[in-house]
Amino acid sequence: MDSTRDHQIRLGIKVEILSILWMVIEMGISIGAGIAAKSILLIAFGVDSLIELISAGFLLWRLRLESQQKNSSQGMDAEHKATWGVAISLGLLCVYVLVTAVYGLLTRSKPEISILGIGISSAAVLIMPLLAISKRRISNQIHSDALAGDAVNSITCAYMAGTVLTGLLLNFLLGWWWIEDIAALVFLIWLVRETWEAFEEAQNGPDA
């Protein structure tokens, strides 16, 4: 492994560790706040965080294996498995977005105000894009489809955090209970395309 790639791998490991730590916090607070406020929206956001946590776990395993092994075939095998793991997690995200958005519209489920919910979604809106940018940059450096897919997961989390925050605030201020569900369905168009590409990359095998 050359020194430049080794450096990028180490950076990737640090980014994924930060992602895992943040996802644990985000999941715990979202689900806890959702139960306390009886908010399906916040509980669903916590479930989304769990899916993101699984994706980050796949990538941390893939990157640590490459950093510890000099055998390139093992690194390629880890990349291939991680790419499949991320593709499946993206597929689960699609299902999550579709089901929760349609359910919200059909049941006219109104997001409830929660100070903790507003706080954690606001923080996610700021943190997740930074993590996504870092993952995308590193994935370009090491040519990792798996890491690029995980960057999509992070962007998805940021978008969902934005819809949660917007839904909570607009419902409180204007009574627009439907806004986050409509936004989520529009976003699903982009997410389905990214998921399709992730599965194609997984089927074609690793480039690294």
BAFITOR-666294 format. One record per residue: residue in three letters; chain; x, y, z of N, C-alpha, C in turn. Coordinates in steps of 0.001 Angstrom, whole numbers, plus 524288, in hexadecimal, padded with zeros to 5 digits. Layout:
REC   rest   kette      nu      nv      nw     cau     cav     caw      cu      cv      cw
REC    ala       A       X       Y       Z       X       Y       Z       X       Y       Z
...
//
This chain:
REC   rest   kette      nu      nv      nw     cau     cav     caw      cu      cv      cw
REC    met       A   80351   7FB4D   80000   80000   80000   80000   80370   804DF   80000
REC    asp       A   8027F   80865   7FC3C   805D2   80D05   7FC0C   80458   810CA   80062
REC    ser       A   807EE   8146B   80181   80730   817E1   80600   80265   81B5E   80571
REC    thr       A   80149   81D2D   800B0   7FCBA   82090   7FFE0   7F7B1   81D9C   800EF
REC    arg       A   7F748   818E6   7FEC6   7F293   815BE   7FFA8   7F214   81447   8056A
REC    asp       A   7F671   812FA   807DA   7F672   8119D   80D60   7F45A   81627   8109D
REC    his       A   7F602   81AE7   80F40   7F420   81F8D   81206   7EE42   8203F   81156
REC    gln       A   7EC55   81F7E   80C8C   7E6BC   82010   80B78   7E38D   81BDF   80E47
REC    ile       A   7E5A9   8172D   80E82   7E2FB   812F6   81152   7E272   81458   81718
REC    arg       A   7E6A3   8166D   81956   7E66B   817F6   81EE2   7E271   81C49   81FBF
REC    leu       A   7E248   81FFE   81C1B   7DE5B   82428   81C81   7D8D7   821E9   81C22
REC    gly       A   7D82E   81E2E   81892   7D313   81BB4   817F7   7D15D   818F4   81CEA
REC    ile       A   7D504   8164F   81F7F   7D3C5   813A7   82463   7D1F2   81793   82883
REC    lys       A   7D4A6   81BFB   828DD   7D326   82004   82CAB   7CDB5   8222B   82B82
REC    val       A   7CC98   82315   8267C   7C77A   82523   824F3   7C328   8213D   8264E
REC    glu       A   7C41C   81C31   8254F   7C029   81841   82670   7BF57   81796   82C49
REC    ile       A   7C382   81816   82F5C   7C2EC   817D1   83514   7BF94   81C60   836F6
REC    leu       A   7C098   82109   834D7   7BD5E   8258C   83638   7B7B2   824B4   834A2
REC    ser       A   7B6E3   82263   83008   7B197   8214C   82E2D   7AEC1   81D9D   831EB
REC    ile       A   7B182   8197D   83390   7AF1B   815AE   83713   7ADB4   81828   83C4F
REC    leu       A   7B149   81B38   83E6F   7B033   81DD9   8436A   7AB89   82179   842FE
REC    trp       A   7AB5C   82475   83EA9   7A702   82813   83DF9   7A1E1   82528   83D20
REC    met       A   7A1F7   820E0   83A1F   79D32   81DF4   8391D   79AF1   81B9E   83E1D
REC    val       A   79E62   819D7   84197   79C95   817B8   84699   799CC   81BF7   849B7
REC    ile       A   79C28   8209E   849DD   799C4   82508   84CA5   7949C   8268F   84A14
REC    glu       A   794B9   82720   844E3   79017   828BE   841FD   78BA3   824D6   842A9
REC    met       A   78CE3   81FD5   8423E   788E8   81BC7   842C7   78682   81BD2   84840
REC    gly       A   789E6   81C0A   84C40   787F5   81BDE   8519A   78478   82074   852F6
REC    ile       A   78638   8252B   8518D   78332   829D7   852D4   77E24   82A02   84FAC
REC    ser       A   77E69   828B0   84A9E   779C3   828F2   8474A   7758A   82536   84921
REC    ile       A   7770D   82060   84A2B   77333   81C8B   84BEC   77128   81DED   85158
REC    gly       A   774B3   81F89   854CC   77306   82119   85A0B   76F57   825B9   859F5
REC    ala       A   770BB   829C6   856E5   76D66   82E6A   85682   7683B   82D13   853DC
REC    gly       A   76882   82984   84FF9   763B9   82800   84D3B   75FF0   82526   850C6
REC    ile       A   761F9   821A6   85413   75EA5   81ED4   857C5   75C4E   82294   85BC4
REC    ala       A   75F94   82625   85DB2   75DBC   829E3   861A1   75982   82D76   85F7B
REC    ala       A   75A1C   82F25   85A8B   75658   832B9   85828   75221   82FDA   85514
REC    lys       A   75266   82AA2   854F1   74EC4   82773   851E1   74ED5   82922   84C26
REC    ser       A   75399   829FB   84A32   75453   82BDE   844DA   75663   8277A   84162
REC    ile       A   7531C   825BB   83DBC   754B1   821B5   83A0A   75938   823AE   836A8
REC    leu       A   75914   828B0   83557   75D21   82B05   8320F   7628A   82A6D   83476
REC    leu       A   7630B   82BBD   8396C   76820   82B6B   83C01   769E5   825C8   83CC7
REC    ile       A   76642   82256   83DF6   767A4   81CD3   83E81   7699A   81AB2   8394E
REC    ala       A   766EE   81C30   8350B   76890   81A7C   82FD3   76DF9   81C9B   82E7D
REC    phe       A   76F14   8215E   8301D   77440   823A3   82F2F   77868   8208B   83221
REC    gly       A   77705   81EA6   836C6   77A9C   81B60   839B5   77BAD   81639   836F1
REC    val       A   777A4   81410   83474   77854   80F43   83167   77BF2   8104C   82CC1
REC    asp       A   77B4B   814CC   82A44   77EC2   81657   82602   78467   8169D   827EE
REC    ser       A   7852E   8189D   82C96   78A6D   818F1   82EDB   78CC4   81384   82FA6
REC    leu       A   7896D   80FB8   83109   78B47   80A59   831B9   78D42   80825   82C83
REC    ile       A   78A6B   80935   8284C   78C19   8076A   82321   79149   809EE   821AD
REC    glu       A   791D7   80EF5   822D9   796C3   811B2   821D2   79B37   80F53   82510
REC    leu       A   799F9   80DCA   829CF   79DD8   80B73   82D45   79FE0   8064D   82AFE
REC    ile       A   79C57   80332   828DA   79DDE   7FE41   8266E   7A179   7FF3C   821C5
REC    ser       A   7A010   80317   81E9A   7A33D   8046D   81A11   7A8B6   80621   81BAE
REC    ala       A   7A90C   8097A   81FA4   7AE26   80B51   82182   7B159   806CF   823B4
REC    gly       A   7AEAD   80314   8262F   7B164   7FE86   82844   7B3EA   7FB43   823F6
REC    phe       A   7B11E   7FA96   81FA1   7B34D   7F7CC   81B28   7B844   7FA79   8193A
REC    leu       A   7B80C   7FFA7   818D6   7BC89   8027C   816C2   7C130   80271   81A7A
REC    leu       A   7C01D   802D4   81F84   7C464   802A6   82342   7C726   7FD61   822E9
REC    trp       A   7C431   7F92B   82275   7C67A   7F3F1   821DE   7C9C2   7F3A1   81CEE
REC    arg       A   7C7BB   7F5A0   818A0   7CA7D   7F570   8139E   7CFA4   7F870   813D4
REC    leu       A   7CF7D   7FD2C   81613   7D424   80074   8163D   7D83B   7FE5A   81A0A
REC    arg       A   7D679   7FC6E   81E84   7DA2D   7FA4C   8224B   7DCC9   7F559   8203C
REC    leu       A   7D9DD   7F234   81D58   7DC2C   7ED84   81B1C   7E081   7EEEE   81744
REC    glu       A   7DF89   7F2D3   813FF   7E38C   7F463   8103F   7E849   7F6B4   81301
REC    ser       A   7E758   7F999   81738   7EBC0   7FC06   819FF   7EF28   7F7F9   81CB7
REC    gln       A   7ECDA   7F36F   81DF9   7EFB1   7EF6E   820E0   7F201   7EB3C   81D66
REC    gln       A   7EFF6   7EAC6   818A3   7F1AD   7E69E   81524   7F4BB   7E8D1   8108F
REC    lys       A   7F8CA   7E61C   80EFB   7FBD8   7E7A0   80A6A   7FA03   7E4BB   8058A
REC    asn       A   7F6A8   7E0BC   80646   7F4B7   7DD9B   801E5   7F074   7E09D   7FF14
REC    ser       A   7F16D   7E237   7FA43   7EDAA   7E56E   7F765   7E89F   7E286   7F643
REC    ser       A   7E8E1   7DD4B   7F5A2   7E428   7DA55   7F47D   7E062   7DA78   7F918
REC    gln       A   7E284   7DA90   7FDE9   7DF24   7DAFD   8027C   7DC8C   7E04C   802BB
REC    gly       A   7DF7F   7E454   8014A   7DD3A   7E992   80132   7D8EB   7EA02   7FD24
REC    met       A   7D9A3   7E79C   7F8A1   7D5B2   7E7B9   7F48B   7D0D5   7E4B4   7F629
REC    asp       A   7D19F   7E057   7F8D9   7CD2F   7DD41   7FAB8   7CA12   7E04F   7FEC5
REC    ala       A   7CCD0   7E305   80243   7CA2C   7E639   80637   7C72E   7EAAC   803A3
REC    glu       A   7C990   7ED04   7FFA4   7C6F9   7F13C   7FCC5   7C1F1   7EF46   7FA47
REC    his       A   7C22F   7EAA1   7F7EB   7BD98   7E873   7F54F   7B930   7E764   7F932
REC    lys       A   7BA8E   7E50C   7FDA4   7B69A   7E3EA   8019F   7B459   7E8F2   803F2
REC    ala       A   7B7B9   7ECD7   804D5   7B5E7   7F1C9   806FC   7B25E   7F49F   80318
REC    thr       A   7B3A5   7F436   7FE08   7B063   7F6A1   7FA04   7AAED   7F449   7FA0F
REC    trp       A   7AAA3   7EF20   7FA92   7A58C   7EC92   7FB02   7A2AF   7EE4E   7FFF8
REC    gly       A   7A58C   7EEAF   8044F   7A31C   7F054   8092E   7A0CF   7F5C3   808D4
REC    val       A   7A3BD   7F95A   80661   7A1E1   7FEB8   805CB   79D3A   7FEE6   8020B
REC    ala       A   79D73   7FBDD   7FDC5   7991A   7FBC0   7FA0A   7941B   7F9E4   7FCB2
REC    ile       A   79494   7F5DA   7FFE6   78FFF   7F3DA   802B4   78DF3   7F7E5   80697
REC    ser       A   79184   7FAA0   8093E   78FCE   7FEAA   80CF0   78D0B   8031D   80A1E
REC    leu       A   78ED5   8046A   8056D   78C21   80862   80250   786AE   8067A   800C9
REC    gly       A   7864F   8017D   7FF74   78131   7FF4E   7FE39   77D81   7FFA7   802D9
REC    leu       A   77F86   7FE84   8077F   77C54   7FEF7   80C3B   77AAB   8049C   80D2B
REC    leu       A   77E34   80846   80BEB   77CD8   80DCC   80C79   77858   80F41   808D8
REC    cys       A   77873   80D36   80411   7742C   80E44   80066   76EF6   80C67   802A3
REC    val       A   76F06   807A1   804C2   76A44   80576   80713   7687F   808C9   80BAA
REC    tyr       A   76C44   80A4D   80EEB   76B0C   80D8B   8137C   76889   812B9   811E9
REC    val       A   76ADE   8155F   80E20   768D0   81A74   80C68   7635A   819D7   80A20
REC    leu       A   762A0   815ED   806C9   75D90   8151E   80443   7594D   813D0   80833
REC    val       A   75A61   81011   80B9D   75669   80E4C   80F59   754E4   81296   81327
REC    thr       A   758CF   81541   81564   75794   8194C   81940   754D1   81DF7   816CC
REC    ala       A   75658   81F6A   81209   753D7   823E0   80F71   74E34   8229A   80E07
REC    val       A   74D4D   81E14   80BAA   747F7   81C8B   80A2C   74496   81BD8   80F04
REC    tyr       A   746CB   81965   81310   743E0   818AC   817ED   7424C   81DE9   81A4C
REC    gly       A   745FB   82196   81A40   744D1   826C4   81C67   74074   82983   8197B
REC    leu       A   74075   82915   81448   73C71   82B98   81121   7371A   828F7   811D9
REC    leu       A   73714   823CA   811FF   73225   820F1   81277   72FA5   8219D   817D4
REC    thr       A   732D8   821CD   81BD6   730C6   8222A   8212E   73076   827CE   82319
REC    arg       A   73265   82B61   81FDA   7329F   830ED   82168   7357B   83174   826A4
REC    ser       A   739C2   82E79   82707   73CD5   82E7F   82BD0   73FBB   833A8   82C65
REC    lys       A   73E9B   8367D   83084   740ED   83B9E   8314F   745B0   83B3C   834E5
REC    pro       A   74A45   83CF0   83305   74EE9   83CD6   8365F   74E28   84054   83B1E
REC    glu       A   74FA9   83E5C   83F9D   74F03   8414F   8446F   75407   84449   845B9
REC    ile       A   7535C   848A9   84863   757DF   84BDB   849C9   75AF4   8494E   84E30
REC    ser       A   75FFE   848FE   84D65   76391   846D6   85148   76893   84A01   85106
REC    ile       A   76A12   84C50   85560   76EDA   84F69   85586   77396   84C03   8543C
REC    leu       A   773AE   84744   8566C   777F1   843B0   8553F   777ED   84232   84F79
REC    gly       A   7733D   8416C   84D59   772C4   8400B   847DA   774C3   84456   8444C
REC    ile       A   77357   84925   84586   7752A   84D9C   8427C   77B16   84E21   842F5
REC    gly       A   77D1C   84D4C   847A5   782BA   84DCD   84881   785E2   849BC   84589
REC    ile       A   78436   844C4   845CE   7873B   8409D   84341   786D6   840F1   83D58
REC    ser       A   7824D   84274   83B49   781C3   842F7   8359D   784D7   847AA   8339A
REC    ser       A   78504   84BD5   836A6   78823   8506A   8352D   78DF1   84F07   834F7
REC    ala       A   78FB0   84C22   838DD   7952E   84A87   83900   7967C   846FF   83463
REC    ala       A   792F0   84371   83311   793D5   83FDB   82EB3   79432   842C6   82987
REC    val       A   7910D   846DC   828F2   79133   84A01   82427   79697   84C68   82360
REC    leu       A   7993B   84DB6   8279A   79E6D   85016   82747   7A2C5   84C07   826D7
REC    ile       A   7A24B   847C1   829C3   7A685   843EF   82A20   7A6BD   84044   82575
REC    met       A   7A23F   83E42   823C4   7A23D   83A32   81FBC   7A46C   83BF8   81A76
REC    pro       A   7A353   840BE   8189C   7A5C4   84260   813AA   7ABBC   8427D   813F7
REC    leu       A   7ADD8   84403   81879   7B386   84411   81916   7B5CA   83E91   818C5
REC    leu       A   7B324   83AD8   81B39   7B4E1   8356F   81AE4   7B46A   83361   81552
REC    ala       A   7B024   834C6   812AA   7AF53   832FB   80D4A   7B388   83512   809A5
REC    ile       A   7B4E8   83A04   80A3B   7B8F6   83C5C   806F3   7BE2E   8399E   807CC
REC    ser       A   7BF6B   83887   80CBB   7C455   835D3   80DF4   7C46C   8305E   80B9A
REC    lys       A   7C013   82D8A   80C14   7BFCC   8283E   809F4   7C043   8284B   803FE
REC    arg       A   7BDA5   82C06   80181   7BDDE   82C62   7FBC8   7C36A   82D95   7F9F7
REC    arg       A   7C608   83125   7FCAD   7CB5A   83299   7FB26   7CF0B   82DED   7FBB9
REC    ile       A   7CEA6   82B31   8001E   7D213   826B7   8010A   7D0D7   8224E   7FD3B
REC    ser       A   7CBD1   82181   7FC16   7CA56   81D54   7F86C   7CCA3   81E51   7F308
REC    asn       A   7CCEE   82344   7F17F   7CF54   82495   7EC78   7D52F   8237A   7EC7E
REC    gln       A   7D7A7   82438   7F103   7DD44   82364   7F172   7DEB7   81D99   7F158
REC    ile       A   7DB7A   81A55   7F3D1   7DCC4   814BB   7F42C   7D974   81176   7F076
REC    his       A   7D614   81407   7ED65   7D2C9   8115D   7E984   7CF64   80D2B   7EC0A
REC    ser       A   7CC74   80ECB   7F013   7C91D   80B26   7F2F6   7C35E   80C52   7F1E8
REC    asp       A   7C0B8   808BF   7EF13   7BB1D   8094C   7EE2D   7B816   808DA   7F346
REC    ala       A   7BA09   80592   7F6D4   7B76E   804D5   7FBD5   7B756   809EF   7FEF7
REC    leu       A   7BBBE   80C99   7FF29   7BC0D   8117F   80211   7B8D4   815C3   7FF6C
REC    ala       A   7B8BB   815BD   7FA36   7B575   8197B   7F75E   7AFB5   8188F   7F89D
REC    gly       A   7AE32   81393   7F903   7A8D4   81250   7FA65   7A786   813FA   7FFEA
REC    asp       A   7AB49   81373   80374   7AA6A   81525   808D8   7A9D8   81B0E   8091E
REC    ala       A   7AC83   81DD8   80597   7ABDC   82386   80559   7A645   824E6   803DD
REC    val       A   7A3EA   821CB   80062   79E67   82293   7FEFA   79AF2   821C1   803BF
REC    asn       A   79C37   81DC4   806E1   79949   81CE4   80BB4   7997A   821B4   80F45
REC    ser       A   79E0A   82410   80FA6   79EA7   828A4   81306   79B96   82D4E   810FA
REC    ile       A   79B96   82E01   80BC8   7987F   83231   8097B   792B7   8313E   80A78
REC    thr       A   79119   82C47   809FA   78BA7   82AE3   80AFD   78A28   82C3B   81092
REC    cys       A   78DA1   82B03   81437   78C99   82C38   819B5   78C04   83214   81A81
REC    ala       A   78F65   8351E   817EF   78F13   83ACF   8185F   789E1   83CCA   8163E
REC    tyr       A   7883C   83AAB   811C9   7834B   83C50   80F6B   77EB4   83ADA   812ED
REC    met       A   77EC2   83609   814E9   77A7F   8346C   81851   77A59   837A6   81D50
REC    ala       A   77EF7   8390C   81F58   77F25   83C70   823F3   77CB3   841BA   822AF
REC    gly       A   77DCC   843A9   81DEF   77B83   8489B   81C42   77599   84856   81BD3
REC    thr       A   7739B   843E9   819C3   76DF0   84367   81948   76B65   842D0   81EA9
REC    val       A   76E0B   84006   82231   76C0F   83F8B   82789   76BC1   844E1   82A1E
REC    leu       A   77006   847CF   829BA   77031   84CFE   82C1C   76C1F   85099   829AE
REC    thr       A   76BD4   85096   82476   76800   853E3   821C4   76273   8525E   8233A
REC    gly       A   76178   84D3B   82360   75C3A   84B6C   824BD   75AA8   84D01   82A39
REC    leu       A   75E3F   84C63   82DF5   75D1B   84DD9   83357   75BF0   853AC   833D4
REC    leu       A   75F1B   856EF   8313A   75E7C   85C94   831BB   759B0   85E9D   82ED0
REC    leu       A   758F1   85CCF   829EE   75482   85EBE   826DE   74F4C   85CCE   828FC
REC    asn       A   74F3B   8581D   82B19   74A6B   85641   82D7C   74918   8596B   83257
REC    phe       A   74D27   85ACE   83553   74C56   85DE8   83A06   74A96   86375   838B7
REC    leu       A   74D0C   865CF   834B0   74BF0   86B3E   83360   74721   86BED   82FE7
REC    leu       A   74682   86866   82C09   74272   86920   8280E   73E8E   864A6   827B2
REC    gly       A   73F94   86071   82A77   73C0D   85BFD   82A22   73CB0   858CF   82529
REC    trp       A   7412D   8595C   82288   74220   85672   81DAD   7442E   8510A   81F10
REC    trp       A   740CB   84D72   82091   7424F   84842   82250   74480   844E4   81DDD
REC    trp       A   7434C   8462A   81919   74493   842E0   81496   749CF   84422   81207
REC    ile       A   74C58   84864   81388   750B5   84A69   81077   7555B   846A2   8104B
REC    glu       A   756AC   84419   814D0   75B50   840C8   814B2   75A59   83BC3   811A0
REC    asp       A   75573   83A02   8117B   75442   83544   80E7F   754AA   8363F   8089F
REC    ile       A   752D6   83AB3   806CE   7533B   83C12   80140   758F4   83CB9   7FFB3
REC    ala       A   75BF0   83F74   802F9   7617F   84040   801D8   76467   83B09   801A5
REC    ala       A   7630C   83777   80520   765A3   83260   80544   76482   82F44   8004D
REC    leu       A   75FB4   82F8B   7FE58   75E55   82CB5   7F991   7612C   82EF4   7F4D1
REC    val       A   761CB   83416   7F4AA   764B6   83688   7F061   76A6D   834D0   7F09C
REC    phe       A   76C92   834BE   7F551   77204   8331B   7F60A   772CB   82D66   7F48C
REC    leu       A   76EA7   82A46   7F520   76F07   824B5   7F3F7   77087   823C2   7EE3F
REC    ile       A   76F06   82751   7EAC4   77062   826C6   7E538   77650   8268B   7E495
REC    trp       A   77910   82A18   7E731   77ED0   82A26   7E6FF   78110   82566   7E9BC
REC    leu       A   77ECF   823F7   7EE30   780EC   81FB0   7F149   78074   81A7C   7EE75
REC    val       A   77C25   8199E   7EBB6   77B71   814C1   7E8CD   77F99   8144E   7E48A
REC    arg       A   780C5   81899   7E1E1   784CE   81881   7DDCB   78A1F   81724   7E014
REC    glu       A   78B76   81982   7E474   79074   8186F   7E700   790BD   812C4   7E8DE
REC    thr       A   78C5F   810C3   7EAC7   78C2C   80B5F   7EC9C   78CE9   80794   7E80F
REC    trp       A   78A65   808B9   7E3A8   78AF2   80578   7DF00   790A8   8053F   7DD42
REC    glu       A   7933D   809C0   7DD3E   798BF   809F5   7DBB8   79C24   806F6   7DF95
REC    ala       A   79ACA   80737   7E4A0   79DD0   80464   7E899   79D6C   7FE83   7E7C1
REC    phe       A   798C7   7FC94   7E66E   79822   7F703   7E56C   79B03   7F55F   7E072
REC    glu       A   79B01   7F8CA   7DC8E   79DE3   7F796   7D7C2   7A3C1   7F733   7D8DF
REC    glu       A   7A5C5   7FAC8   7DC0D   7AB51   7FAB8   7DD6D   7ACAA   7F5C8   7E094
REC    ala       A   7A90F   7F434   7E401   7A9F5   7EF80   7E71E   7AA1D   7EAA5   7E398
REC    gln       A   7A6B3   7EA81   7DFAB   7A682   7E607   7DC1D   7AB4E   7E5D6   7D88E
REC    asn       A   7AD51   7EA68   7D733   7B1D7   7EA9A   7D3A2   7B6F8   7E94F   7D65C
REC    gly       A   7B6F0   7E9AF   7DB99   7BBC1   7E86E   7DE6F   7BED6   7ED4B   7DFA8
REC    pro       A   7C2A0   7ECF9   7E33C   7C5A7   7F175   7E4FE   7C960   7F362   7E0E0
REC    asp       A   7CA29   7F881   7E0E0   7CDFE   7FAE0   7DD58   7D352   7FB35   7DFDC
REC    ala       A   7D359   7FB41   7E511   7D843   7FBF5   7E7F6   7DB87   7F70D   7E7E6
//
